[in-house]
Structure formats: structure tokens, C-alpha cells
């Protein structure tokens, strides 16, 4: 099933753990260092560099683009590394996250409470996943290099609903 960003509430509510989707639209990237800065912005009452409404953050630090390509390898980072940041960012309005691996109980509870999703990307397939990325632009924290926040335009990126809006998980 093909899903377009921004995610609509109805779409989020209708997806179930284990569903396979092809995601098209925008994804925003962010790993540990970017999450720390996003949390600092929230704690200081400042706006994030992109509107979280209906958008997804992809836990990746893309490699530099080789000649003739939009981006280099862009595989998922282990999501548990963002677990200490995620509940607050979910509370701030982030609804959808993309990464790999199981999430902690606090993240699952926040996803359930705020009606979000956690989508899993295939680990070890960064070069393949990068073929789904048609545009890439750094939008915040450029000083972080590959850990900056990028806005990616994706076309039919294959993902699995790992935790749905009711807290059901493929990992349990």
C-alpha cells in the first residue's frame, strides 16, 4: 500500500503492526546529535526546524553523494539510541519515526497516547534504500555533517509498520 506524507490522522489509525507500505513524500532525518538539539529547542520553547505535523523523522545519517547521485547510502540507525529523546518529541507533535530495531516501553506508550507510528526500514540495505531518495537538502544543524537534519524526498520507500497507533508491535 502506498502512503504519502504528510500522514493523515485517518491513515495513522488504519495502519496495523506488520503492514508493508511504500512511503512517498518528505522524510526528515535525524540521529542522536540532532535529537539532542531538537529536545533543547523544545525545552527552551523554540520552534523546531520543520513542522512535525504529519511528518516523519528517519533515523539515518546519509553518506555523501557519489558522482551522479542525489545521496549516498542512507540506511536506518538503531532506533533505541533515540529512545531518551523520543517521548518528549512525540509530545511536541512528532507522530511518525522510521528506523530499525525495537523501541522502549516509554516510546511505545507515547506512540499510543499521541496516536503515532514507528516504521521499520530494512537494516543493512542503505544503498538500496538510497535509490528511493530523489532529492536531499540540509535544512538544519549543518555543522553536524551527516547528522544534520536533511529533508529527503522519497518515492516508494519500502517500510514495515513496526508499532502502530494502538501500541501493537512486531517485536513482541
Protein Blocks (a to p, Z undefined) as FASTA:
>chain_A
ZZdddddfklmmmpcghiacddedjdddddfklmmmmmmmmmnopacfbdfehpacdddd
dddddehiabdcdddddfklmmmmmmmmmmnopabdcdedjddfklmmmmmmnopadddd
dehilmmmmmmpmbdcdfbhklnommmccddddehiacddfbdfkopafkZZ
